[in-house]
Amino acid sequence: MPKTKHVASLNIFYFIIVGVVILSLVVFFPRQNQNRVFTNQNQSSANRQNCLGEDCLLVDDLEYPVGELSTSIQDALNEAINDEYKAYSTYEAVIKKFGNVRPFSMIIRAEEQHISSLKAIYDKYGLTTPQNFLSGTITAPATLQQACQIGVEAEIINASLYQDKLLPVVIDYPDIVTVFENLGNASQQKHLPAFEKCQ
């Protein structure tokens, strides 16, 4: 009997070991493959013309700056970033006056990301990024409702700026087009509805 119990115990022990090994294979290796596929997809899609920020690290032999931009393209970039600076500085003034209120507290973080996306383009083409001279110079309106209305108007203008004026200028630059489309869509589809709700 003791010998039988010992054999049974060994069988259970081996069964547990085999189960752990199989479970590890099922869980670990698919993740490895998924990561590999994700990396390969990034590598195959990122190129000199369309890469932005960290994606450019995946492009072999890419040297900065990647090229020169015409005056009209530079003017479009400057107009874009100055409009983002204006939005950021306006929402900054509202938060300073009324506290960390929504949606301003969330949208100002998005504006920071917008500005960073544009700065990545400046860096890629070896341009000096304009400074934000508006920060601290804008006065918040008397009420939060008025601030929301200002937000509505600002986001409508921002979306229209990208769609109607700036995108046609940069149409031959896929990287800049991507940034401008993302920023314009964010204004129209996310920020504008948020400000409309807070009126």
Residue frames relative to the residue before (quaternion, step in Angstrom):
aa qw qx qy qz dx dy dz
M 1.0000 0.0000 0.0000 0.0000 0.00 0.00 0.00
P 0.6651 0.4911 -0.3355 0.4516 3.61 0.75 -0.89
K 0.6438 0.5265 -0.3275 0.4483 3.57 1.02 -0.84
T 0.6364 0.5286 -0.3182 0.4630 3.59 1.04 -0.81
K 0.6465 0.5100 -0.3140 0.4727 3.58 0.98 -0.84
H 0.6393 0.5326 -0.3258 0.4488 3.55 1.03 -0.81
V 0.6517 0.5079 -0.3056 0.4732 3.58 0.97 -0.89
A 0.6454 0.5189 -0.3181 0.4615 3.58 0.99 -0.87
S 0.6428 0.5261 -0.3181 0.4569 3.57 1.00 -0.81
L 0.6478 0.5103 -0.3149 0.4699 3.56 1.02 -0.84
N 0.6379 0.5300 -0.3286 0.4518 3.57 1.00 -0.82
I 0.6491 0.5049 -0.3118 0.4759 3.58 0.96 -0.85
F 0.6399 0.5338 -0.3194 0.4511 3.56 1.00 -0.87
Y 0.6733 0.4846 -0.2906 0.4768 3.60 0.91 -0.94
F 0.6202 0.5518 -0.3323 0.4478 3.57 1.05 -0.79
I 0.6557 0.5063 -0.3033 0.4709 3.58 1.00 -0.88
I 0.6475 0.5256 -0.3154 0.4527 3.60 0.95 -0.90
V 0.6648 0.4964 -0.2988 0.4716 3.56 0.91 -0.97
G 0.6417 0.5343 -0.3197 0.4479 3.59 1.00 -0.82
V 0.6525 0.5095 -0.3097 0.4677 3.57 0.98 -0.87
V 0.6480 0.5192 -0.3169 0.4584 3.59 0.96 -0.86
I 0.6663 0.4972 -0.3010 0.4673 3.60 0.88 -0.94
L 0.6483 0.5192 -0.3146 0.4596 3.56 0.95 -0.90
S 0.6417 0.5242 -0.3209 0.4587 3.58 0.99 -0.81
L 0.6545 0.5125 -0.3113 0.4605 3.55 0.99 -0.84
V 0.6666 0.5143 -0.2986 0.4494 3.56 0.97 -0.89
V 0.7288 0.4359 -0.2366 0.4722 3.57 0.94 -0.94
F 0.7486 0.4610 -0.2437 0.4095 3.58 0.75 -1.05
F 0.7300 0.4772 -0.2723 0.4065 3.58 0.68 -1.06
P 0.6206 0.5178 -0.3781 0.4514 3.66 0.93 -0.59
R 0.6312 0.5248 -0.3372 0.4609 3.58 1.06 -0.73
Q 0.6160 0.5396 -0.3423 0.4606 3.54 1.05 -0.79
N 0.6756 0.4961 -0.2882 0.4630 3.56 0.91 -0.93
Q 0.6343 0.5309 -0.3326 0.4530 3.57 1.01 -0.83
N 0.6571 0.5051 -0.3107 0.4654 3.56 0.95 -0.89
R 0.6465 0.5266 -0.3195 0.4502 3.54 1.01 -0.83
V 0.6513 0.5087 -0.3084 0.4711 3.56 0.97 -0.87
F 0.6416 0.5308 -0.3206 0.4515 3.58 0.97 -0.91
T 0.6651 0.5022 -0.3031 0.4621 3.56 0.94 -0.91
N 0.6668 0.5060 -0.3069 0.4529 3.57 0.91 -0.90
Q 0.6250 0.5336 -0.3418 0.4559 3.57 1.03 -0.76
N 0.6494 0.5104 -0.3165 0.4665 3.58 0.98 -0.85
Q 0.6675 0.5123 -0.3042 0.4465 3.55 0.94 -0.94
S 0.6979 0.4747 -0.2856 0.4539 3.58 0.94 -0.83
S 0.7202 0.4488 -0.2632 0.4589 3.60 1.06 -0.62
A 0.6553 0.5065 -0.3191 0.4605 3.61 1.12 -0.54
N 0.1146 0.7772 -0.6133 0.0817 3.55 -0.88 0.97
R 0.7619 -0.4006 0.2588 0.4383 3.54 -1.32 0.13
Q 0.7060 0.4932 -0.2634 0.4347 3.58 1.01 -0.85
N 0.8232 0.2881 -0.1344 0.4705 3.60 0.92 -0.81
C 0.5209 0.6656 -0.4274 0.3209 3.61 1.16 -0.23
L 0.1118 -0.7783 0.6168 0.0355 3.51 -1.21 0.69
G 0.8602 0.0611 -0.0358 0.5051 3.57 -1.02 0.76
E 0.8591 -0.0521 0.0605 0.5055 3.57 -0.88 -1.01
D 0.5624 0.6039 -0.3960 0.4029 3.62 1.12 -0.52
C 0.6044 0.5724 -0.3561 0.4246 3.58 1.12 -0.60
L 0.5571 0.5994 -0.3937 0.4189 3.60 1.20 -0.36
L 0.6470 0.5318 -0.3101 0.4499 3.59 1.21 -0.49
V 0.6183 0.5394 -0.3404 0.4592 3.58 1.27 -0.26
D 0.4080 -0.7399 0.4846 0.2263 3.56 -0.61 1.16
D 0.8695 0.1057 -0.0854 0.4748 3.54 -1.18 0.77
L 0.3784 0.7088 -0.5087 0.3093 3.59 1.05 0.69
E 0.1090 -0.8018 0.5872 0.0205 3.54 -0.62 1.16
Y 0.2968 -0.7342 0.5834 0.1802 3.56 -1.07 0.78
P 0.5344 -0.2391 -0.8087 0.0571 1.54 -1.89 1.65
V 0.5187 -0.6681 0.4415 0.2995 3.57 -1.13 0.63
G 0.7909 -0.1610 0.1170 0.5787 3.60 1.21 -0.28
E 0.5153 -0.6182 0.4891 0.3363 3.53 -1.32 -0.14
L 0.2724 -0.7509 0.5819 0.1526 3.54 -1.16 0.69
S 0.5194 -0.6363 0.4718 0.3206 3.55 -1.05 0.78
T 0.6815 -0.4854 0.3610 0.4119 3.54 -1.29 0.31
S 0.6541 0.5232 -0.3227 0.4408 3.59 0.98 -0.81
I 0.6402 0.5014 -0.3236 0.4838 3.60 1.04 -0.72
Q 0.6474 0.5120 -0.3172 0.4671 3.58 0.95 -0.84
D 0.6353 0.5228 -0.3288 0.4637 3.57 1.01 -0.79
A 0.6388 0.5247 -0.3217 0.4618 3.59 1.03 -0.80
L 0.6418 0.5115 -0.3141 0.4773 3.59 1.00 -0.82
N 0.6633 0.5104 -0.3052 0.4542 3.57 0.93 -0.91
E 0.6531 0.5042 -0.3163 0.4682 3.57 0.98 -0.81
A 0.6383 0.5323 -0.3208 0.4542 3.57 1.02 -0.80
I 0.7259 0.4375 -0.2720 0.4557 3.58 0.71 -1.01
N 0.6285 0.5264 -0.3457 0.4565 3.61 1.05 -0.61
D 0.6319 0.5073 -0.3365 0.4797 3.58 1.08 -0.64
E 0.6417 0.5006 -0.3223 0.4835 3.59 1.05 -0.72
Y 0.6097 0.5392 -0.3391 0.4717 3.59 1.08 -0.72
K 0.6495 0.5232 -0.3182 0.4508 3.57 0.96 -0.88
A 0.6535 0.5007 -0.3103 0.4754 3.58 0.95 -0.89
Y 0.6560 0.5145 -0.3147 0.4538 3.58 0.86 -0.95
S 0.6992 0.4833 -0.2770 0.4482 3.59 0.82 -0.99
T 0.6185 0.5351 -0.3361 0.4672 3.58 1.12 -0.69
Y 0.6983 0.4561 -0.2726 0.4795 3.57 0.85 -0.96
E 0.5796 0.5696 -0.3557 0.4617 3.56 1.18 -0.58
A 0.6619 0.5033 -0.2961 0.4700 3.60 0.98 -0.88
V 0.6341 0.5282 -0.3250 0.4618 3.59 1.03 -0.80
I 0.6677 0.4928 -0.2991 0.4710 3.59 0.91 -0.89
K 0.6293 0.5395 -0.3345 0.4484 3.58 1.00 -0.77
K 0.7200 0.4429 -0.2484 0.4729 3.57 1.03 -0.79
F 0.8173 0.2868 -0.1142 0.4865 3.58 0.82 -1.00
G 0.5785 -0.5809 0.3878 0.4214 3.57 1.23 -0.11
N 0.7001 -0.4821 0.3401 0.4021 3.55 -1.35 0.01
V 0.1465 0.8395 -0.5012 0.1503 3.57 0.68 1.18
R 0.4236 -0.6681 0.5495 0.2687 3.52 -1.22 0.62
P 0.6014 -0.1565 -0.7781 -0.0915 1.54 -2.19 1.22
F 0.4027 0.7534 -0.4547 0.2521 3.60 1.26 -0.06
S 0.6525 0.5363 -0.3197 0.4294 3.57 0.97 -0.86
M 0.6935 0.4428 -0.2728 0.4985 3.59 1.14 -0.59
I 0.6875 0.4967 -0.2940 0.4407 3.56 0.89 -0.92
I 0.6012 0.5541 -0.3810 0.4316 3.62 1.04 -0.57
R 0.6151 0.5258 -0.3448 0.4757 3.60 1.13 -0.61
A 0.6278 0.5212 -0.3296 0.4750 3.56 1.06 -0.75
E 0.6305 0.5323 -0.3324 0.4567 3.58 1.03 -0.77
E 0.6022 0.5477 -0.3531 0.4612 3.58 1.08 -0.66
Q 0.6615 0.4963 -0.2987 0.4764 3.57 1.01 -0.85
H 0.6104 0.5466 -0.3478 0.4557 3.57 1.05 -0.75
I 0.6669 0.5030 -0.2934 0.4650 3.54 0.90 -0.97
S 0.6421 0.5236 -0.3200 0.4595 3.60 1.00 -0.80
S 0.6290 0.5344 -0.3337 0.4555 3.59 1.02 -0.77
L 0.6707 0.4814 -0.2937 0.4819 3.55 0.98 -0.83
K 0.6252 0.5399 -0.3375 0.4514 3.59 1.02 -0.76
A 0.6013 0.5628 -0.3554 0.4421 3.60 1.10 -0.66
I 0.6324 0.5128 -0.3265 0.4801 3.58 1.10 -0.68
Y 0.6271 0.5281 -0.3335 0.4655 3.58 0.96 -0.85
D 0.6676 0.5040 -0.2984 0.4595 3.57 0.91 -0.92
K 0.6522 0.5443 -0.3170 0.4217 3.56 0.92 -0.96
Y 0.7765 0.3279 -0.1706 0.5104 3.57 1.00 -0.81
G 0.5402 -0.6831 0.3732 0.3198 3.56 1.24 0.39
L 0.4477 0.6884 -0.4501 0.3509 3.55 1.13 0.68
T 0.4755 -0.6398 0.5185 0.3094 3.56 -1.20 0.53
T 0.3766 -0.7345 0.5200 0.2196 3.56 -0.76 1.04
P 0.4581 -0.6752 0.4971 0.2952 3.62 -0.83 0.91
Q 0.4478 -0.6776 0.5143 0.2753 3.55 -1.15 0.62
N 0.4476 -0.6539 0.5344 0.2940 3.53 -1.28 0.42
F 0.1021 -0.8226 0.5590 0.0197 3.56 -0.21 1.29
L 0.5842 0.6093 -0.3618 0.3957 3.59 1.28 -0.11
S 0.5229 0.6587 -0.4132 0.3491 3.58 1.18 -0.48
G 0.8229 0.1950 -0.1754 0.5040 3.56 -0.76 1.09
T 0.6597 0.5148 -0.3140 0.4485 3.60 1.24 -0.06
I 0.6408 0.5336 -0.3209 0.4491 3.61 1.24 -0.31
T 0.2902 -0.7550 0.5670 0.1557 3.56 -0.98 0.90
A 0.4254 -0.7017 0.5131 0.2519 3.57 -0.86 0.95
P 0.5467 -0.6157 0.4475 0.3490 3.62 -1.12 0.56
A 0.7040 -0.4979 0.3158 0.3959 3.55 -1.31 0.24
T 0.8097 0.1666 -0.0713 0.5581 3.60 0.97 -0.78
L 0.6151 -0.5483 0.4244 0.3753 3.53 -1.30 0.43
Q 0.6084 0.5567 -0.3492 0.4449 3.59 1.07 -0.69
Q 0.6454 0.5009 -0.3130 0.4844 3.58 1.02 -0.79
A 0.6221 0.5416 -0.3325 0.4572 3.56 1.06 -0.75
C 0.6395 0.5188 -0.3203 0.4683 3.57 1.03 -0.79
Q 0.6404 0.5193 -0.3194 0.4671 3.57 1.02 -0.78
I 0.6193 0.5222 -0.3319 0.4833 3.57 1.05 -0.74
G 0.6329 0.5350 -0.3188 0.4600 3.58 1.05 -0.81
V 0.6231 0.5369 -0.3289 0.4640 3.58 1.00 -0.85
E 0.6975 0.4778 -0.2725 0.4593 3.56 0.79 -1.04
A 0.6536 0.5249 -0.3130 0.4465 3.58 0.98 -0.85
E 0.6935 0.4740 -0.2877 0.4600 3.60 0.92 -0.86
I 0.6018 0.5344 -0.3595 0.4722 3.60 1.10 -0.60
I 0.6629 0.4976 -0.2980 0.4735 3.57 0.94 -0.93
N 0.6515 0.5340 -0.3129 0.4388 3.58 0.96 -0.89
A 0.6688 0.4935 -0.3015 0.4672 3.60 0.87 -0.95
S 0.6653 0.5032 -0.2952 0.4659 3.58 0.97 -0.87
L 0.6011 0.5742 -0.3484 0.4331 3.56 1.05 -0.78
Y 0.6941 0.4601 -0.2794 0.4781 3.57 0.84 -0.97
Q 0.7186 0.4846 -0.2654 0.4223 3.56 0.71 -1.09
D 0.8012 0.3583 -0.1609 0.4515 3.56 0.70 -1.09
K 0.8035 0.3209 -0.1455 0.4799 3.57 0.99 -0.76
L 0.7924 0.3824 -0.1958 0.4331 3.57 0.64 -1.10
L 0.6414 0.5501 -0.3431 0.4103 3.61 0.89 -0.83
P 0.6516 0.5099 -0.3516 0.4379 3.66 0.84 -0.75
V 0.6344 0.5483 -0.3359 0.4291 3.60 1.09 -0.64
V 0.7841 0.3463 -0.1581 0.4902 3.60 0.96 -0.88
I 0.2677 0.8351 -0.4602 0.1388 3.58 1.29 0.19
D 0.6895 0.4831 -0.2807 0.4609 3.62 1.13 -0.56
Y 0.6737 0.4441 -0.2866 0.5165 3.59 1.30 0.09
P 0.3051 -0.8059 0.4773 0.1720 3.62 -0.03 1.29
D 0.6358 0.5364 -0.3385 0.4398 3.60 1.02 -0.73
I 0.6915 0.4552 -0.2799 0.4860 3.58 0.92 -0.89
V 0.6011 0.5556 -0.3514 0.4544 3.58 1.06 -0.74
T 0.6444 0.5328 -0.3215 0.4444 3.59 0.91 -0.90
V 0.6708 0.4888 -0.2976 0.4718 3.57 0.89 -0.93
F 0.6792 0.4925 -0.3014 0.4532 3.59 0.81 -0.96
E 0.6528 0.5048 -0.3225 0.4637 3.60 0.94 -0.81
N 0.6532 0.5198 -0.3145 0.4519 3.59 0.93 -0.87
L 0.6879 0.4831 -0.2861 0.4599 3.57 0.92 -0.89
G 0.6556 0.5062 -0.3076 0.4683 3.56 0.98 -0.83
N 0.6599 0.5051 -0.3053 0.4650 3.57 0.98 -0.84
A 0.6292 0.5340 -0.3350 0.4547 3.58 1.01 -0.78
S 0.6441 0.5224 -0.3202 0.4580 3.58 0.97 -0.83
Q 0.7407 0.4427 -0.2286 0.4508 3.54 0.82 -1.03
Q 0.7860 0.3815 -0.1737 0.4545 3.56 0.86 -0.98
K 0.7816 0.3141 -0.1645 0.5132 3.61 1.11 -0.54
H 0.7484 0.4159 -0.2407 0.4571 3.57 0.64 -1.11
L 0.6560 0.5318 -0.3169 0.4318 3.57 0.87 -0.94
P 0.6767 0.4737 -0.3174 0.4657 3.68 0.77 -0.85
A 0.6268 0.5417 -0.3359 0.4481 3.59 1.05 -0.74
F 0.6876 0.4597 -0.2842 0.4848 3.59 0.92 -0.84
E 0.6170 0.5422 -0.3538 0.4475 3.59 1.04 -0.64
K 0.6568 0.5123 -0.3136 0.4558 3.60 1.05 -0.69
C 0.7213 0.4627 -0.2646 0.4422 3.58 1.02 -0.66
Q 0.4533 0.6964 -0.4542 0.3214 3.61 1.23 0.02
